[in-house]
Amino acid sequence: MELKNRFKILENKPDDLDTQGKWDIIKATYVETAANNLGYRTKKNKEWLTSDTWERIGERKKLKQKILSTKSKITGTTTKFL
């Protein structure tokens, strides 16, 4: 159904519909017409973190685990950074 014929669908519907029923018909008509003529937007996701950044994050995690797992010479316990 084209936009120029938007009221044609209302001619064939019974008059015993309540306001909500009429609104649902009108809304469905507009949504269908817009989908047919305009289509849907396609969302393009931008890659925020490159593979190089992910590699650096992994290196940082390994270094942090290494630091947290080493024992202090003075106390003999593992160090914890807050």
MIDRENVEX-475511 format. One record per residue: z, x, y of N, C-alpha, C, CB in turn; residue number from 1. Coordinates in nm, 4 decimals, padded with zeros to 6 digits. Glycine has a CB too. Layout:
N
+----------+----------+----------+----------+----------+----------+----------+----------+----------+----------+----------+----------+-----+
|       nZ |       nX |       nY |      caZ |      caX |      caY |       cZ |       cX |       cY |      cbZ |      cbX |      cbY | seq |
+----------+----------+----------+----------+----------+----------+----------+----------+----------+----------+----------+----------+-----+
|        Z |        X |        Y |        Z |        X |        Y |        Z |        X |        Y |        Z |        X |        Y | NUM |
...
+----------+----------+----------+----------+----------+----------+----------+----------+----------+----------+----------+----------+-----+
***
This chain:
82
+----------+----------+----------+----------+----------+----------+----------+----------+----------+----------+----------+----------+-----+
|       nZ |       nX |       nY |      caZ |      caX |      caY |       cZ |       cX |       cY |      cbZ |      cbX |      cbY | seq |
+----------+----------+----------+----------+----------+----------+----------+----------+----------+----------+----------+----------+-----+
|  00.0000 |  00.0853 | -00.1169 |  00.0000 |  00.0000 |  00.0000 |  00.0000 |  00.0901 |  00.1235 |  00.1227 | -00.0971 | -00.0004 |   1 |
| -00.0862 |  00.0606 |  00.2129 | -00.0965 |  00.1391 |  00.3349 |  00.0013 |  00.0874 |  00.4398 | -00.2400 |  00.1356 |  00.3890 |   2 |
|  00.0283 |  00.1706 |  00.5364 |  00.1218 |  00.1359 |  00.6421 |  00.0697 |  00.0204 |  00.7271 |  00.1491 |  00.2572 |  00.7296 |   3 |
| -00.0608 |  00.0100 |  00.7410 | -00.1172 | -00.0979 |  00.8218 | -00.0977 | -00.2347 |  00.7568 | -00.2650 | -00.0730 |  00.8457 |   4 |
| -00.0732 | -00.2388 |  00.6267 | -00.0502 | -00.3635 |  00.5547 |  00.0969 | -00.3810 |  00.5209 | -00.1340 | -00.3677 |  00.4274 |   5 |
|  00.1842 | -00.3341 |  00.6030 |  00.3262 | -00.3316 |  00.5686 |  00.3891 | -00.4703 |  00.5579 |  00.4008 | -00.2516 |  00.6704 |   6 |
|  00.3351 | -00.5711 |  00.6233 |  00.3927 | -00.7041 |  00.6173 |  00.3314 | -00.7896 |  00.5070 |  00.3760 | -00.7726 |  00.7498 |   7 |
|  00.2264 | -00.7409 |  00.4437 |  00.1594 | -00.8172 |  00.3396 |  00.2510 | -00.8403 |  00.2197 |  00.0324 | -00.7456 |  00.2954 |   8 |
|  00.3344 | -00.7431 |  00.1886 |  00.4252 | -00.7569 |  00.0747 |  00.5280 | -00.8683 |  00.0974 |  00.4969 | -00.6242 |  00.0483 |   9 |
|  00.5621 | -00.8945 |  00.2226 |  00.6597 | -00.9982 |  00.2518 |  00.6018 | -01.1389 |  00.2373 |  00.7138 | -00.9795 |  00.3914 |  10 |
|  00.4702 | -01.1514 |  00.2432 |  00.4075 | -01.2830 |  00.2302 |  00.4225 | -01.3385 |  00.0888 |  00.2597 | -01.2749 |  00.2675 |  11 |
|  00.4234 | -01.2536 | -00.0117 |  00.4264 | -01.2978 | -00.1503 |  00.5676 | -01.3176 | -00.2037 |  00.3542 | -01.1991 | -00.2362 |  12 |
|  00.6689 | -01.2846 | -00.1297 |  00.8071 | -01.2947 | -00.1765 |  00.8636 | -01.4322 | -00.1431 |  00.8946 | -01.1838 | -00.1136 |  13 |
|  00.9498 | -01.4817 | -00.2294 |  01.0103 | -01.6135 | -00.2019 |  01.1067 | -01.6050 | -00.0837 |  01.0847 | -01.6667 | -00.3273 |  14 |
|  01.1244 | -01.7197 | -00.0177 |  01.2100 | -01.7244 |  00.1009 |  01.3575 | -01.7391 |  00.0665 |  01.1677 | -01.8383 |  00.1901 |  15 |
|  01.3918 | -01.7565 | -00.0586 |  01.5314 | -01.7784 | -00.0945 |  01.6118 | -01.6482 | -00.1051 |  01.5386 | -01.8530 | -00.2255 |  16 |
|  01.5507 | -01.5356 | -00.0716 |  01.6225 | -01.4079 | -00.0746 |  01.7196 | -01.3991 |  00.0427 |  01.5233 | -01.2894 | -00.0712 |  17 |
|  01.8329 | -01.3365 |  00.0177 |  01.9279 | -01.3158 |  00.1255 |  01.8845 | -01.1950 |  00.2091 |  02.0710 | -01.2958 |  00.0694 |  18 |
|  01.9620 | -01.1660 |  00.3093 |  01.9282 | -01.0569 |  00.4009 |  01.9224 | -00.9234 |  00.3277 |  02.0299 | -01.0495 |  00.5151 |  19 |
|  02.0156 | -00.8990 |  00.2382 |  02.0176 | -00.7734 |  00.1643 |  01.8947 | -00.7594 |  00.0748 |  02.1448 | -00.7636 |  00.0806 |  20 |
|  01.8545 | -00.8676 |  00.0127 |  01.7354 | -00.8655 | -00.0714 |  01.6100 | -00.8337 |  00.0079 |  01.7189 | -00.9980 | -00.1414 |  21 |
|  01.5989 | -00.8960 |  00.1256 |  01.4839 | -00.8682 |  00.2125 |  01.4843 | -00.7235 |  00.2584 |  01.4842 | -00.9617 |  00.3340 |  22 |
|  01.6035 | -00.6752 |  00.2936 |  01.6138 | -00.5365 |  00.3394 |  01.5745 | -00.4399 |  00.2275 |  01.7571 | -00.5061 |  00.3883 |  23 |
|  01.6163 | -00.4680 |  00.1048 |  01.5808 | -00.3820 | -00.0082 |  01.4295 | -00.3764 | -00.0287 |  01.6489 | -00.4316 | -00.1358 |  24 |
|  01.3638 | -00.4899 | -00.0110 |  01.2179 | -00.4939 | -00.0249 |  01.1514 | -00.4118 |  00.0850 |  01.1670 | -00.6393 | -00.0209 |  25 |
|  01.1961 | -00.4293 |  00.2076 |  01.1380 | -00.3555 |  00.3207 |  01.1613 | -00.2057 |  00.3030 |  01.1988 | -00.4038 |  00.4552 |  26 |
|  01.2820 | -00.1698 |  00.2656 |  01.3152 | -00.0284 |  00.2471 |  01.2305 |  00.0334 |  00.1362 |  01.4645 | -00.0120 |  00.2148 |  27 |
|  01.2175 | -00.0364 |  00.0251 |  01.1374 |  00.0148 | -00.0857 |  00.9912 |  00.0320 | -00.0447 |  01.1476 | -00.0790 | -00.2064 |  28 |
|  00.9415 | -00.0604 |  00.0359 |  00.8035 | -00.0517 |  00.0833 |  00.7833 |  00.0715 |  00.1696 |  00.7657 | -00.1772 |  00.1616 |  29 |
|  00.8747 |  00.0961 |  00.2624 |  00.8626 |  00.2132 |  00.3492 |  00.8766 |  00.3433 |  00.2711 |  00.9674 |  00.2078 |  00.4595 |  30 |
|  00.9698 |  00.3472 |  00.1782 |  00.9897 |  00.4694 |  00.0991 |  00.8659 |  00.4981 |  00.0144 |  01.1151 |  00.4563 |  00.0084 |  31 |
|  00.8107 |  00.3943 | -00.0470 |  00.6917 |  00.4122 | -00.1298 |  00.5725 |  00.4565 | -00.0463 |  00.6585 |  00.2831 | -00.2037 |  32 |
|  00.5548 |  00.3948 |  00.0695 |  00.4435 |  00.4305 |  00.1574 |  00.4577 |  00.5731 |  00.2077 |  00.4353 |  00.3339 |  00.2755 |  33 |
|  00.5773 |  00.6121 |  00.2462 |  00.5995 |  00.7483 |  00.2935 |  00.5756 |  00.8502 |  00.1829 |  00.7409 |  00.7628 |  00.3481 |  34 |
|  00.6193 |  00.8189 |  00.0621 |  00.5986 |  00.9116 | -00.0502 |  00.4496 |  00.9262 | -00.0810 |  00.6746 |  00.8626 | -00.1761 |  35 |
|  00.3748 |  00.8172 | -00.0720 |  00.2309 |  00.8230 | -00.1016 |  00.1531 |  00.8964 |  00.0061 |  00.1748 |  00.6829 | -00.1177 |  36 |
|  00.1874 |  00.8740 |  00.1325 |  00.1094 |  00.9313 |  00.2426 |  00.1587 |  01.0683 |  00.2863 |  00.1117 |  00.8382 |  00.3603 |  37 |
|  00.2892 |  01.0859 |  00.2922 |  00.3445 |  01.2107 |  00.3429 |  00.3813 |  01.3089 |  00.2321 |  00.4655 |  01.1820 |  00.4267 |  38 |
|  00.4246 |  01.2581 |  00.1207 |  00.4704 |  01.3443 |  00.0124 |  00.6142 |  01.3860 |  00.0360 |  00.3804 |  01.4678 | -00.0008 |  39 |
|  00.6610 |  01.4759 | -00.0487 |  00.7975 |  01.5250 | -00.0381 |  00.7972 |  01.6667 |  00.0157 |  00.8687 |  01.5190 | -00.1740 |  40 |
|  00.9029 |  01.7023 |  00.0840 |  00.9172 |  01.8389 |  00.1322 |  00.9515 |  01.9302 |  00.0157 |  01.0251 |  01.8478 |  00.2422 |  41 |
|  00.8940 |  02.0455 |  00.0180 |  00.9306 |  02.1444 | -00.0828 |  01.0199 |  02.2475 | -00.0161 |  00.8040 |  02.2114 | -00.1468 |  42 |
|  01.1349 |  02.2668 | -00.0744 |  01.2312 |  02.3601 | -00.0170 |  01.2014 |  02.4993 | -00.0700 |  01.3774 |  02.3181 | -00.0501 |  43 |
|  01.1839 |  02.5908 |  00.0201 |  01.1579 |  02.7288 | -00.0183 |  01.2857 |  02.8085 |  00.0010 |  01.0406 |  02.7897 |  00.0643 |  44 |
|  01.3389 |  02.8558 | -00.1095 |  01.4618 |  02.9341 | -00.1032 |  01.4289 |  03.0793 | -00.0734 |  01.5412 |  02.9227 | -00.2348 |  45 |
|  01.5004 |  03.1325 |  00.0221 |  01.4824 |  03.2708 |  00.0591 |  01.5790 |  03.3559 | -00.0223 |  01.5040 |  03.2909 |  00.2109 |  46 |
|  01.5297 |  03.4649 | -00.0753 |  01.6149 |  03.5532 | -00.1529 |  01.6984 |  03.6360 | -00.0554 |  01.5304 |  03.6448 | -00.2479 |  47 |
|  01.8275 |  03.6097 | -00.0537 |  01.9148 |  03.6748 |  00.0432 |  01.9556 |  03.8141 | -00.0013 |  02.0379 |  03.5907 |  00.0669 |  48 |
|  01.9767 |  03.8317 | -00.1300 |  02.0174 |  03.9620 | -00.1804 |  01.9053 |  04.0199 | -00.2662 |  02.1493 |  03.9515 | -00.2615 |  49 |
|  01.8604 |  04.1383 | -00.2283 |  01.7537 |  04.2022 | -00.3033 |  01.8109 |  04.2686 | -00.4276 |  01.6794 |  04.3049 | -00.2162 |  50 |
|  01.7244 |  04.3159 | -00.5129 |  01.7705 |  04.3824 | -00.6351 |  01.8456 |  04.5107 | -00.6019 |  01.6519 |  04.4132 | -00.7278 |  51 |
|  01.8057 |  04.5790 | -00.4954 |  01.8758 |  04.6997 | -00.4523 |  02.0200 |  04.6674 | -00.4118 |  01.8010 |  04.7659 | -00.3351 |  52 |
|  02.0374 |  04.5564 | -00.3435 |  02.1718 |  04.5154 | -00.3019 |  02.2573 |  04.4831 | -00.4236 |  02.1650 |  04.3935 | -00.2077 |  53 |
|  02.1987 |  04.4155 | -00.5238 |  02.2743 |  04.3835 | -00.6451 |  02.3148 |  04.5104 | -00.7194 |  02.1918 |  04.2926 | -00.7372 |  54 |
|  02.2283 |  04.6103 | -00.7187 |  02.2629 |  04.7380 | -00.7818 |  02.3810 |  04.8030 | -00.7108 |  02.1420 |  04.8331 | -00.7814 |  55 |
|  02.3803 |  04.7994 | -00.5806 |  02.4910 |  04.8581 | -00.5043 |  02.6215 |  04.7818 | -00.5263 |  02.4569 |  04.8605 | -00.3550 |  56 |
|  02.6112 |  04.6514 | -00.5407 |  02.7311 |  04.5716 | -00.5694 |  02.7879 |  04.6116 | -00.7051 |  02.6986 |  04.4193 | -00.5667 |  57 |
|  02.7007 |  04.6321 | -00.8025 |  02.7445 |  04.6752 | -00.9348 |  02.8110 |  04.8127 | -00.9306 |  02.6264 |  04.6775 | -01.0306 |  58 |
|  02.7521 |  04.9056 | -00.8557 |  02.8117 |  05.0389 | -00.8416 |  02.9491 |  05.0300 | -00.7774 |  02.7206 |  05.1306 | -00.7586 |  59 |
|  02.9619 |  04.9473 | -00.6779 |  03.0903 |  04.9317 | -00.6094 |  03.1960 |  04.8757 | -00.7045 |  03.0751 |  04.8397 | -00.4869 |  60 |
|  03.1565 |  04.7783 | -00.7867 |  03.2499 |  04.7222 | -00.8846 |  03.2987 |  04.8290 | -00.9817 |  03.1838 |  04.6074 | -00.9617 |  61 |
|  03.2046 |  04.9121 | -01.0303 |  03.2411 |  05.0175 | -01.1246 |  03.3371 |  05.1168 | -01.0601 |  03.1159 |  05.0901 | -01.1752 |  62 |
|  03.3087 |  05.1561 | -00.9381 |  03.3971 |  05.2507 | -00.8685 |  03.5347 |  05.1902 | -00.8450 |  03.3354 |  05.2936 | -00.7347 |  63 |
|  03.5380 |  05.0635 | -00.8084 |  03.6655 |  04.9975 | -00.7840 |  03.7470 |  04.9893 | -00.9129 |  03.6431 |  04.8572 | -00.7257 |  64 |
|  03.6810 |  04.9556 | -01.0243 |  03.7512 |  04.9515 | -01.1529 |  03.8019 |  05.0901 | -01.1915 |  03.6589 |  04.8963 | -01.2630 |  65 |
|  03.7231 |  05.1912 | -01.1639 |  03.7625 |  05.3281 | -01.1952 |  03.8852 |  05.3690 | -01.1149 |  03.6471 |  05.4246 | -01.1678 |  66 |
|  03.8876 |  05.3339 | -00.9884 |  04.0014 |  05.3668 | -00.9024 |  04.1257 |  05.2925 | -00.9488 |  03.9704 |  05.3327 | -00.7554 |  67 |
|  04.1103 |  05.1643 | -00.9818 |  04.2255 |  05.0846 | -01.0234 |  04.2796 |  05.1264 | -01.1602 |  04.1881 |  04.9379 | -01.0265 |  68 |
|  04.1946 |  05.1824 | -01.2434 |  04.2404 |  05.2184 | -01.3774 |  04.2958 |  05.3613 | -01.3867 |  04.1269 |  05.2023 | -01.4750 |  69 |
|  04.2775 |  05.4428 | -01.2846 |  04.3296 |  05.5793 | -01.2902 |  04.4792 |  05.5799 | -01.2670 |  04.2599 |  05.6685 | -01.1870 |  70 |
|  04.5448 |  05.6773 | -01.3257 |  04.6898 |  05.6888 | -01.3098 |  04.7209 |  05.7875 | -01.1984 |  04.7570 |  05.7333 | -01.4422 |  71 |
|  04.8232 |  05.7552 | -01.1244 |  04.8684 |  05.8436 | -01.0179 |  04.9445 |  05.9594 | -01.0800 |  04.9568 |  05.7676 | -00.9151 |  72 |
|  04.9224 |  06.0815 | -01.0308 |  04.9912 |  06.1983 | -01.0841 |  05.1398 |  06.1948 | -01.0514 |  04.9288 |  06.3257 | -01.0295 |  73 |
|  05.1733 |  06.1364 | -00.9391 |  05.3116 |  06.1369 | -00.8949 |  05.3962 |  06.0348 | -00.9708 |  05.3183 |  06.1094 | -00.7462 |  74 |
|  05.3508 |  05.9131 | -00.9809 |  05.4334 |  05.8083 | -01.0405 |  05.4017 |  05.7834 | -01.1869 |  05.4167 |  05.6808 | -00.9639 |  75 |
|  05.2828 |  05.8201 | -01.2327 |  05.2459 |  05.7951 | -01.3707 |  05.2049 |  05.6526 | -01.3973 |  05.3578 |  05.8307 | -01.4595 |  76 |
|  05.1954 |  05.5718 | -01.2948 |  05.1533 |  05.4310 | -01.3109 |  05.0167 |  05.4123 | -01.2509 |  05.2542 |  05.3335 | -01.2449 |  77 |
|  04.9573 |  05.3027 | -01.2814 |  04.8255 |  05.2746 | -01.2254 |  04.8441 |  05.2293 | -01.0800 |  04.7496 |  05.1654 | -01.3101 |  78 |
|  04.7505 |  05.2707 | -00.9999 |  04.7565 |  05.2352 | -00.8587 |  04.6890 |  05.1008 | -00.8373 |  04.6904 |  05.3440 | -00.7713 |  79 |
|  04.7412 |  05.0249 | -00.7462 |  04.6817 |  04.8957 | -00.7115 |  04.6637 |  04.8899 | -00.5611 |  04.7697 |  04.7770 | -00.7616 |  80 |
|  04.5424 |  04.8606 | -00.5224 |  04.5106 |  04.8473 | -00.3808 |  04.5074 |  04.6998 | -00.3453 |  04.3754 |  04.9156 | -00.3465 |  81 |
|  04.5719 |  04.6651 | -00.2386 |  04.5748 |  04.5249 | -00.1951 |  04.4708 |  04.5003 | -00.0909 |  04.7116 |  04.4867 | -00.1412 |  82 |
+----------+----------+----------+----------+----------+----------+----------+----------+----------+----------+----------+----------+-----+
***
